[in-house]
Amino acid sequence: MDLLDELRPQPLEPAARLLFLTSECSMLFRRGKHAELPAAYAELLEGLERGGSLFVWWSCGPSSAWLSVRGMRPLIQRFCRGALQRMGERELAMRADVRMLQAWALFWSGEIDAARAEAQIAASDVRWLAGSANMEGNLLVFHAIADAMAGRVDAVNRMLDEWLARSAGLDPDSALAWCNDIASFAIRMNDVLGSEPGEFERWARHLKFGVPDPAQIETNAAASSAYAARHAAAERRWDDAAALYQRLLPMAASLDSLGQANELHLRAAHALLQCGQLDAAAAALSPALDRIRSAGERGHALMAGPLVLRVLADAPWGERLAPALRDELAAIAAFAADLRGGEGGATRSSAGAPSTSAAGGAVDSSLSAREREVLERIAAGDSNKIIARVLDISPHTVKRHVGNILDKLGLASRGQAAAWLREHA
């Protein structure tokens, strides 16, 4: 940063100035100064549009990680339009980068099918145009998140384990950094999937700070606190989760990568709701919903997972949330459930709005067909391993279904779930 400060007042050639601005944007993002990023990138973009060569456009391309920062998506889409116009019909390696940026832009706006189609084009370009290892990694991250949103537990865990195994050939310092990055990402993906606490603990062992001591949370860094909040929620320690998420909210803007700022607000609202703190939950939820609605960022909300979104959508907000925000929340929850094949969502009318079932049957109707099967096996006394073998699914998937069943039925144990089924059969 000191070198950038020295260069800023210096008279630089136009191309050098653009490269300087690109480095400055990267530094702002890495340092969490996300509020300053759109203005800095707008200056860079204006310089490119005044006459940057195609090579300079490629050299000054934005990171896909910047796309979920508030105000950046329209600017990056503008970059993509300009780059594609200048490339014309030429088959260049740059085209794969631009296509992938477009895929991410569509993804964070919630246009998941269109994003997948664009990513498929980018993948084809990578194969034929000798794309970089960074580009291949970008594609893998994209598919991991998309698979997590769709509830593909086995595919996500297989990919994460393969990435972790790549640390074996690295030097110790590089391996530590690699494992930390993979573990941080894996914890978020397991939160999207609704995994059991053991999965969070397994990945936390690869973090630089290790599994944090709850007694020392006050002194932990933001990344450690985020893990602790997610872990507390997975264990349904709602008071701890609510306190930890509320502590993170003032830092949400600086942590905004891959939609995390909006996600943290949604998860904070969910934890507070579980504690019966409706007013505080609405205060945490409103700014995220307002941003999601006004900026078209439904993809961010999907990172909270269908169960969290369904609980939020079904809460008795009354006048605490504006009608437009309640409608937005209901639409997002329905969308998230559709991505999971209906899992985690209430039954919906033909108009697409959530509908309530008759008294006594509402909770039962919230279970997906697969969750009902798992519940029946629980009532029969089967272990997770036996359920996995009978239903031909992985133990990870069974764990997730069990957790979802307990949450939806408001129960604390498998024994209570079995008793509930006998009572309602």
N, C-alpha and C positions, 0 to 999 in steps of 0.2 A: 504493500500500500504506500510505503514511503516513496518508492520509485515512481508510482503513478502520480503522487502529489508533486514530485519534481517535474514530471513531464507535462502536467496539465497546462501550465502557462507558456510552454515552449512552442515556437512556431514549427509545426510539423507539416510535411507533405500531406495532401488529402488522403492518400491510401494509408499512410502511417497514422494519421489522426483517427481514422476509422478503426484500425487495429487497436489503438490505444483505448478508444471508447468501448470496444468489445471486451478488453481486459478489465476495464472499470466495471462494466456490467457484471462480469463473472465474479469480481471481488465483492460487489454489493450483495449479490445473491449468497455467496458463501458466508458472508458476515451477518446474514440475517437482516440486512437493511432493505427489505423488500419494498417498503413504501417509496424508496428512491429509485427503484429499478425501472418503472415504466417511463419516467421522464428521461432517464439516461438512455434507454433503448430507443425512444422516439427520436432523440437527437442523432443517434447512430443511423437509424433508418432513413431519416431525411438526408443524411450525407450520402448513403448508398444510392438513394433515388436521384440525387443530383448528378450521378455519373460514375459510380463505382463499377469497375470491370466485373465480369462474371466470376473471376477468380477471387476478387475481393469480397463479392457477395458470399461466396462459399466460405471464405476465411472468417467472415463476420457473422456466420449463421448462429442463431440463438440455441441455447440448450433446451431440450424438451422439458426439462425439470422446471423451467421458468413459466411454463404455460399455465400452471394453476395459481400463480401469483396474481393477486387482484389487479386488473387492468392490462395484463400482458397478452391475453389471448387475441384480442383484436389486432394488436401490433404484430404479433407473430404470424397471424393469418395474412396480414398485409405484406409481410416479408415473403411468405410463400407465393402469393400472387405475383409479386415482382420478380422473384427468382424464376418461377415457371415461365413467365412471359419472356424473360431474357434467354432461357435455355431453348425455347422453341421445341422442335422435335428431336433435338440432339439427345442421344442416349449417353448420359453422363452419370458418374457415381454420385454427384451432387443430387441428382433427382431422387435417389432413394432417401437421402436425408430429408429433403423437402416433403416427400410423400409421408414419411414417418411423423414429421411435425404436424402435417394435416391430420393424420390418424389420431394423434394425441389431442389436437384441438377439438375434433369431433367427439372423442371419448369424454373429455371433461365437460362438454356441453350436454352429454347424456345420449348422444346419437351412437349407441354402441354398435349396432349392425353396420352402419356406414363406416365407423372407425375400423372395424375388423376388415371390411373390404379394402379400405385404404392401406391398412397394414399388410394385407396379402399382396397388394401391388408393390409395396416397399420391399417385402421379402423377396419377391421375384426379381426386383432390380438388384438387390444385394447379391443374389446368386449369379446374375449375369454381368453385373458391373463391378465386381470385386469390391464389395462393401467392406468397411473396416470392422475390427473386432468390437469397437464401441457401438457401431450400428447394430451388430448382431445382439449385443447386450441390451440395447434399447428395445429391440423386438422381443427379447425374452421377458423383460420387465413388463412390457405391454401385455403379453399373453398371460403372465402370472397374475396380474391384477384382474384381467378379464375373466380368467378361470376362477379366481377367488370370488368375484361377484356372482358368477354362475354356480358357485357351490361345488366346484370340481376338486374335492379335497385331495384325492390321490394324485391328480395331475400337478397340483400346486406343490404338494410335499415332495413328489419325485423331482421336480425342477429345483426346489430349494436345496435338497440333499445333494443333487448333482453340482450345483454352484458351490456349496460348501466344500465338496471334495476337491475342487480346483485349487484350494489353498495348499495342498500337499506339495506342489512343485515350487512354491514361492519361498523367498528368504523370510526369516522370522518376523521382521517388521512389516513387510508387505502382507504376509499371511495374517497377522493380527488385524491390520486395517481391513483386509478383504473379509475376514470372518465377522468383524464388527458390522460392516456394511450389510452383509447378507443377513446377519442375525436381526438387525434393526428392521430390515425389510420383512423378514420372515415373521416377526412379531406382529407387524401391522397386517400381514396377509392372514395370519391365524385369527386376528381379531375380526377381520371381514368374514372369515369362515365361521366364527362362533365356536372356536376350539375350546377344549377343556384346559384348565390351568396348567396341567403337566406339559402341554406343548409350549406354553409361554416360558416355563422354567427351563425346558430343554434348550431353547434358543438363547435365553438370557445368559446361559453359561459361556456363550461365545462372545458376549459383549465385553468391551474393554473394562467396564466397571463391574462386570460380573452380576450376580443376582444381588440387588441392593438390599441392605438391611432396613426394614421398615422404620426402625427407630432413628435412622440417619437420613430419612427422606428430605428433611429440611435443607441439608447440605448437598444433596445430589444435584447433578446437572439436569438440564431440561430433558435430555434423552433418557436418563435414569428415571426421572419422575414420570415421563410418559409411559415407560414400561411398567412402573409400579401402579399407575392408574389403570392400565389395561389389565394387569394381573389381578388387581383387587376386584375389578368388575367381573372378570372371569370366575373368580371365587365367590362372587355375589356378596362381597364385603362392601355394601353400598355406601356406608358412611365414609369409609376410607377412600373409595373411588371418587365420590362427589368432592371431597376436600382436595384430593390430588388434581382432579380435572379443573376445579376452580382456580387452583394455584397456577395451572398452565395457561389459562385463557388470556391473561395479559401478554403472554409470549407467543400466542397463536400466530400472529401476523409474521413474526420472524421465523416460525417453524413451517411456513406454508410451502411445502413441497409435496407433490402428488396429492393435492387436495386436502392436506392435513389440517389447515386452519378451520375450514368449515366442519370437518369431521370431528375435531376436538370440541367444538361448540355443541354438536349433536350428541356426542357421547357424554359431555358434561350434563346436558339437559336430561338425558336418559338416567344417569346416576342420581341426579337430584330428584327426579320424578320417583325413582324407587324409594327414596327417603321421605317421600310425601311433601317435598318442598316445591309446590307448584309455581309459586311466584318466582323463586330463584331459577327454576327450570325454564320458565318462559323468558326470563331475562337473558339466559344463556342461549336459548334457541332463536329468539327473534332476529338478532343481527345476522346469523348465518342464513336463515330462511330468506330474509330480505335480500341479502347478497345473491344467493342462489337464484332467486326468482328474477331479480333485476338484471343480473349478468348472464343468465342462462347457464348455470353451473350445476345442473342436476347430477352430473357424473361425480362431483365431489361428494355429494350426499350418499351415493351408493357405497362409499368406503365405510360407512357406519354399519352396513349389513342389514338384511331384511327384518330380522327380529327386533333390533333397536328401533328401526324406522316404524315398524308396525305398532310397537308400544307407544312411541311418540304420537303417531297418528291417532291412536285410540284414546289418548288421554283427554280428560274433561277440561280443556283449556278455557272454555267460556270466553269472556272478554279479554283474557290475558294475551291472546293472539288475535291479530286482525283476521277477518274472514278470508282474505286473499292468501294469507300465510297458512291458514289451516287447510285450504284447498290445495296449496302447493305441497304441503306435507303429505296429505292423503294421496296425491298423484305420485309422489316419489315413492311412498311405501308400496303402492300397487305396482309400480314399475320394478322395484327391487324384488318383489315377490315373483313377478313374471320372469325375471332373469333366472330365478331358482326353480322355474317350473311350477310356480304357485306356492312354493314353500315359504312359510313365515307370514303369509298374508291371510286376511279374512276373506270370506266369500264376497264376490262383487256382483253388482247388478249388471245388466246388459249395457247400461250407459257408462260403465267403467268406474263408477263411484263405489266406495266401500259400503257394504250393507251389513246390518246386524242380524243375527239369527234370533230365533225365539229364545225366551229365557230358559236356561238349563241346557241349551244346546250350543250356545255361542262359543264356549271354550273348546268343545269337541270339534266344531267345524273349523277351528283355526289350525288343527293338525293336518299336515299333508298326508297323502296316502302312505308314503314310506314311514313317516313318524308313527302313524297308527299301527303299522306292522311291527315296528320296533317296540312300541308300547305293549302290544299283545305278547311279544316274546319276553319282555320284562316280567309281565304278569305270570308267565309260565315258569319263571324262575331261571331263565337262561342268562348266562354271563355274556359280556360284550363279545368275547371270542366266539362263543357258540352262535350268537346272533349274526356276527359277521360271516360265519361259515354258512349258515342257513340261508341268509339273504344275498350271499355272494357280493358283499361289500367289504371295505377295509375296516379294521378296528377304529381307525381315526374317524371314519364316517359315522360309525355307531356312536362313538363318544359325542360327536357333534349333535346327532339326533337326540340322544338322551338329554343333553343340556337344553336343547330347544324345547323338548317335551316338558321338562320341569319348569322352565320359564313360562311357557304358554299356559300351563295348568296351575301355576302359582304354588308349586310343591317343592319340598326340600330334599326328597330322597326317592330312590327306586321303589322302596316299600310303599311309600305314599302313592306313587304312580300306579303300582299294582292294585292298591286298594281303591284308588279313584276309578280305574277301569272296571273293577268288579261292581262298583256302585252304579256306574253309568252304562254298563253293558246292556 
